[in-house]
C-alpha cells in the first residue's frame, strides 16, 4: 500500500511539472513581447504630431541642428515666435 501511494505521489508530481511547463511555454512569449508593446506605445506618443517628434529630438539631442530647426519651424507655424527663438 505504501508503494502505491508513493507511486501516485510521484505520478502527480510529474503531471504537475508537465502542466507547469506547458503553461510557462504559453506565457513566456507574452512576457517577452510585453516590453516591446510598451515601448511602441511610448514611441507613438512622441510621433503623435510633428511638434512632439521634434520636441523629443531637441530634448534628447540638444545640439542637433536639424532637430532645432524643425522644432523652431513647427513652433513658428503655430505662431509661437518666442518659443521658436528660445
MARGU-161546 format. One record per residue (C-alpha): chain; y, x, z; residue number from 0. Coordinates in nm, 4 decimals. Layout:
<recs>
+-----+----------+----------+----------+-----+
| mol |        y |        x |        z | seq |
+-----+----------+----------+----------+-----+
|   A |        Y |        X |        Z | NUM |
...
+-----+----------+----------+----------+-----+
</recs>
This chain:
<recs>
+-----+----------+----------+----------+-----+
| mol |        y |        x |        z | seq |
+-----+----------+----------+----------+-----+
|   A |   0.0000 |   0.0000 |   0.0000 |   0 |
|   A |   0.2418 |   0.2841 |   0.0738 |   1 |
|   A |   0.1652 |   0.4368 |  -0.2649 |   2 |
|   A |   0.2507 |   0.1118 |  -0.4422 |   3 |
|   A |   0.5780 |   0.0792 |  -0.2524 |   4 |
|   A |   0.6708 |   0.4382 |  -0.3313 |   5 |
|   A |   0.5890 |   0.3829 |  -0.6986 |   6 |
|   A |   0.8103 |   0.0716 |  -0.7072 |   7 |
|   A |   1.0988 |   0.2577 |  -0.5436 |   8 |
|   A |   1.0695 |   0.5436 |  -0.7942 |   9 |
|   A |   1.0481 |   0.2943 |  -1.0825 |  10 |
|   A |   1.3541 |   0.1112 |  -0.9509 |  11 |
|   A |   1.5497 |   0.4371 |  -0.9302 |  12 |
|   A |   1.4537 |   0.5284 |  -1.2863 |  13 |
|   A |   1.5603 |   0.1879 |  -1.4181 |  14 |
|   A |   1.8908 |   0.2148 |  -1.2317 |  15 |
|   A |   1.9507 |   0.5627 |  -1.3745 |  16 |
|   A |   1.8784 |   0.4477 |  -1.7313 |  17 |
|   A |   2.1057 |   0.1437 |  -1.6938 |  18 |
|   A |   2.3832 |   0.3555 |  -1.5424 |  19 |
|   A |   2.3628 |   0.5970 |  -1.8324 |  20 |
|   A |   2.3839 |   0.3131 |  -2.0850 |  21 |
|   A |   2.6837 |   0.1654 |  -1.9064 |  22 |
|   A |   2.8554 |   0.5046 |  -1.8902 |  23 |
|   A |   2.7955 |   0.5649 |  -2.2606 |  24 |
|   A |   2.9664 |   0.2354 |  -2.3380 |  25 |
|   A |   3.2605 |   0.3003 |  -2.1072 |  26 |
|   A |   3.3152 |   0.6655 |  -2.1961 |  27 |
|   A |   3.4678 |   0.6050 |  -2.5419 |  28 |
|   A |   3.7096 |   0.3545 |  -2.3872 |  29 |
|   A |   3.8275 |   0.6011 |  -2.1240 |  30 |
|   A |   3.8662 |   0.8759 |  -2.3853 |  31 |
|   A |   4.0806 |   0.6581 |  -2.6135 |  32 |
|   A |   4.2967 |   0.5093 |  -2.3397 |  33 |
|   A |   4.5363 |   0.8086 |  -2.3080 |  34 |
|   A |   4.5833 |   0.8101 |  -2.6872 |  35 |
|   A |   4.6759 |   0.4446 |  -2.6808 |  36 |
|   A |   4.9265 |   0.5043 |  -2.4036 |  37 |
|   A |   5.0809 |   0.7980 |  -2.5893 |  38 |
|   A |   5.1104 |   0.5865 |  -2.9045 |  39 |
|   A |   5.2766 |   0.3082 |  -2.7058 |  40 |
|   A |   5.5294 |   0.5542 |  -2.5591 |  41 |
|   A |   5.5956 |   0.7099 |  -2.9002 |  42 |
|   A |   5.6533 |   0.3684 |  -3.0567 |  43 |
|   A |   5.9354 |   0.3084 |  -2.8075 |  44 |
|   A |   6.1053 |   0.6225 |  -2.9375 |  45 |
|   A |   6.0520 |   0.5284 |  -3.3029 |  46 |
|   A |   6.1829 |   0.1747 |  -3.2432 |  47 |
|   A |   6.5178 |   0.2477 |  -3.4152 |  48 |
|   A |   6.6746 |   0.5455 |  -3.5863 |  49 |
|   A |   6.9143 |   0.5820 |  -3.2956 |  50 |
|   A |   6.6371 |   0.6047 |  -3.0337 |  51 |
|   A |   6.4472 |   0.8505 |  -3.2529 |  52 |
|   A |   6.7406 |   1.0882 |  -3.2986 |  53 |
|   A |   6.8470 |   1.0498 |  -2.9357 |  54 |
|   A |   6.4983 |   1.1622 |  -2.8335 |  55 |
|   A |   6.5271 |   1.4601 |  -3.0698 |  56 |
|   A |   6.8603 |   1.5654 |  -2.9156 |  57 |
|   A |   6.7185 |   1.5370 |  -2.5639 |  58 |
|   A |   6.4080 |   1.7412 |  -2.6407 |  59 |
|   A |   6.5798 |   1.9919 |  -2.8728 |  60 |
|   A |   6.9493 |   2.0039 |  -2.7792 |  61 |
|   A |   7.0226 |   2.2868 |  -3.0256 |  62 |
|   A |   6.8604 |   2.1175 |  -3.3248 |  63 |
|   A |   7.1438 |   2.0750 |  -3.5784 |  64 |
|   A |   6.9614 |   1.8116 |  -3.7831 |  65 |
|   A |   6.8952 |   1.6016 |  -3.4742 |  66 |
|   A |   7.2525 |   1.6326 |  -3.3517 |  67 |
|   A |   7.3958 |   1.5445 |  -3.6927 |  68 |
|   A |   7.1690 |   1.2446 |  -3.7475 |  69 |
|   A |   7.2244 |   1.1113 |  -3.3951 |  70 |
|   A |   7.6002 |   1.1504 |  -3.4404 |  71 |
|   A |   7.5826 |   0.9698 |  -3.7756 |  72 |
|   A |   7.3909 |   0.6809 |  -3.6188 |  73 |
|   A |   7.6487 |   0.6518 |  -3.3408 |  74 |
|   A |   7.9381 |   0.6597 |  -3.5908 |  75 |
|   A |   7.7676 |   0.3866 |  -3.7939 |  76 |
|   A |   7.7755 |   0.1727 |  -3.4783 |  77 |
|   A |   8.1422 |   0.2580 |  -3.4266 |  78 |
|   A |   8.0788 |   0.4794 |  -3.1215 |  79 |
|   A |   8.3018 |   0.7690 |  -3.2318 |  80 |
|   A |   8.3464 |   0.9063 |  -2.8781 |  81 |
|   A |   7.9700 |   0.9199 |  -2.8295 |  82 |
|   A |   7.9295 |   1.0874 |  -3.1677 |  83 |
|   A |   8.1751 |   1.3596 |  -3.0706 |  84 |
|   A |   8.0210 |   1.4221 |  -2.7287 |  85 |
+-----+----------+----------+----------+-----+
</recs>
